[in-house]
Amino acid sequence: MKIYHNPRCSKSRETLKIIQAAGVEPEIVLYLQEPPNKAELESVLSKLGISARQLLRKGEDAYKDNNLADENLTESQLVEFMIKYPKLIERPIVVKGEQAVLGRPPENVTALL
């Protein structure tokens, strides 16, 4: 099990706590320091079953500054922006095998435990 984690985020901390309380010690990816590459992010999106646009944090400055609300931007372009500006990636993301969930709310992670 792997968690894309931001220790400053309460939802991310809460999700990690639920995982650890179940006796699982996940691989913790501090994605703000080590952003995923394109293949990894595309794989995560596929496992989540959502589009890149659905994973974007729309309240971030990088979203507004780069006009990411533009519907003409492609999936590939949005993924590139998330790699360049990892704060744009919604968190936390928990991956187990071929499945993934977004920890919003944190209880979503129980589907993988």
C-alpha positions as CSV (number, residue, x, y, z in Angstrom):
1,M,0.0,0.0,0.0
2,K,1.2,3.5,-0.9
3,I,-0.1,6.9,0.3
4,Y,0.7,10.1,-1.5
5,H,0.9,12.2,1.6
6,N,1.2,15.8,2.7
7,P,1.8,15.9,6.5
8,R,0.5,19.4,6.7
9,C,-3.0,18.3,5.5
10,S,-5.4,17.1,8.2
11,K,-7.2,14.8,5.8
12,S,-3.9,13.2,4.7
13,R,-2.9,12.7,8.4
14,E,-6.3,11.3,9.3
15,T,-6.2,8.9,6.3
16,L,-2.7,7.7,7.3
17,K,-3.9,7.2,10.9
18,I,-6.8,4.9,9.7
19,I,-4.3,2.8,7.6
20,Q,-1.9,2.4,10.5
21,A,-4.7,1.6,13.0
22,A,-5.6,-1.3,10.7
23,G,-2.0,-2.6,11.2
24,V,-0.7,-1.6,7.8
25,E,2.5,0.4,7.4
26,P,2.2,2.0,3.9
27,E,4.9,3.4,1.7
28,I,4.7,7.1,2.3
29,V,5.3,9.3,-0.7
30,L,5.9,12.9,0.1
31,Y,4.7,14.0,-3.3
32,L,5.4,17.7,-2.8
33,Q,9.1,16.9,-2.4
34,E,9.1,14.0,-4.9
35,P,6.4,14.6,-7.5
36,P,5.3,11.6,-9.4
37,N,6.5,11.2,-13.0
38,K,4.0,11.3,-15.9
39,A,3.6,7.5,-16.2
40,E,3.1,7.2,-12.4
41,L,0.5,9.9,-12.3
42,E,-1.3,8.5,-15.3
43,S,-1.3,5.1,-13.6
44,V,-2.8,6.6,-10.4
45,L,-5.5,8.4,-12.4
46,S,-6.4,5.1,-14.2
47,K,-6.6,3.3,-10.8
48,L,-8.8,6.1,-9.4
49,G,-11.0,6.0,-12.5
50,I,-11.1,9.8,-12.8
51,S,-9.8,12.4,-15.2
52,A,-6.8,14.7,-14.5
53,R,-9.2,17.6,-14.2
54,Q,-11.0,15.8,-11.4
55,L,-7.8,15.5,-9.4
56,L,-6.9,19.2,-9.6
57,R,-7.1,21.4,-6.6
58,K,-8.9,24.3,-8.0
59,G,-8.2,26.7,-5.1
60,E,-4.5,26.7,-5.7
61,D,-2.7,29.8,-7.1
62,A,-1.1,27.6,-9.8
63,Y,-4.6,26.6,-11.0
64,K,-5.6,30.3,-11.4
65,D,-2.2,31.5,-12.6
66,N,-2.0,28.9,-15.4
67,N,-5.7,29.3,-16.4
68,L,-6.3,25.6,-15.8
69,A,-10.0,26.1,-15.9
70,D,-9.6,26.3,-19.7
71,E,-11.6,23.3,-21.0
72,N,-9.3,23.1,-24.1
73,L,-6.4,21.8,-22.1
74,T,-5.8,18.1,-22.7
75,E,-5.4,15.3,-20.1
76,S,-1.7,15.2,-20.9
77,Q,-1.3,19.0,-20.4
78,L,-3.1,18.8,-17.1
79,V,-0.9,16.0,-16.0
80,E,2.2,18.0,-16.9
81,F,1.0,20.9,-14.8
82,M,0.5,18.6,-11.8
83,I,4.0,17.3,-12.2
84,K,5.4,20.8,-12.4
85,Y,3.2,22.1,-9.6
86,P,2.5,19.1,-7.3
87,K,0.4,21.3,-5.0
88,L,-2.3,21.0,-7.7
89,I,-2.7,17.2,-6.9
90,E,-5.7,16.5,-4.6
91,R,-4.7,14.5,-1.6
92,P,-4.3,12.1,-0.1
93,I,-4.2,9.3,-2.7
94,V,-3.9,5.7,-1.4
95,V,-3.0,2.9,-3.9
96,K,-3.1,-0.8,-3.3
97,G,-2.4,-3.0,-6.3
98,E,-4.6,-2.0,-9.1
99,Q,-7.0,0.0,-6.9
100,A,-6.8,3.5,-5.6
101,V,-8.9,5.9,-3.6
102,L,-8.9,9.6,-2.7
103,G,-8.9,10.1,1.0
104,R,-11.7,12.7,0.9
105,P,-13.2,11.8,3.2
106,P,-10.5,9.8,5.0
107,E,-12.9,6.9,5.5
108,N,-12.7,6.1,1.8
109,V,-9.5,4.3,2.5
110,T,-11.3,1.5,4.4
111,A,-12.3,0.1,0.9
112,L,-8.6,-0.9,0.5
113,L,-8.0,-2.3,3.9
